[in-house]
């Protein structure tokens, strides 16, 4: 499973890091959502692969995102 965040359209609501705080976090510089560093793909703050135990909460965060900026592949 791969997760991608459309950070340009993120509304900084906090839903993703509240639903899945082990995978998502608030960027300290621009306040938008990002993937926690250890789960990033090629160091990209907007792409990551959650460990199996976080797949459900990452999918829940995507479903609950009011701006629909989180996409799931695989």
N, C-alpha and C positions, 0 to 999 in steps of 0.2 A: 504494500500500500504506500502510495506517495501522496503527500499533502502539499498543496500550493495555495498561497495567499495572494490575492490581488490587492496589494498594499495601497495602490493609488486610490482605490475606491473604498478602502477601509474607513469606517466611521468612528473608530476608537471607542466602541461601546463597552468593551471588556468581556463580552460573553465568552469568547474562546478561551481566554486565560482563566476565567472563573470555572468553566465546565471542564477544562483539561489543563490544569496549571502545570503539570509535569512536562507538557509538550509545547504549549504556547506561552508567550510572555509579552509584556508591553515594552516596546523599544524606548529606552530612556531619552533618546535624542528627539524623536518625532512623535512619540506616544502611540504609534500604531502597532498593530500586532506583528509578531515575528515568531519564528520557530526557535526554540532554545538551542543554543550552539551545538551541543553534542549530537543532535538529531538532524542537523542541516545536511543538505546535499550540496557537495562542492562549495561549502561555505556560504551559500546563498541564504540570506535571512528569511526569504519568503518560500523556501522549499525544504521539505523534510520527510524523513521516513520514521514513523513512530514504531517503537518496539511493539511486539504483539500485545502486551498487556495494556497498551495505550491506544490501540486501534479503535476500540469502541468509543472512548471519550473524544478522540479526534474526529470521528465520524459524527458524534453527537454535536460537537462544536460547529461543524460544517452545516449541519441541519438547522441548528438554532441561530446561526449568524443572521441578524436582521438585514444585513446588506448583501448577503449571499456572495461573499468574497473568498470563501474557502472552498476549494475543489479537491476531490479525492479521485485518484487513479488507482486501479488495481484492486 
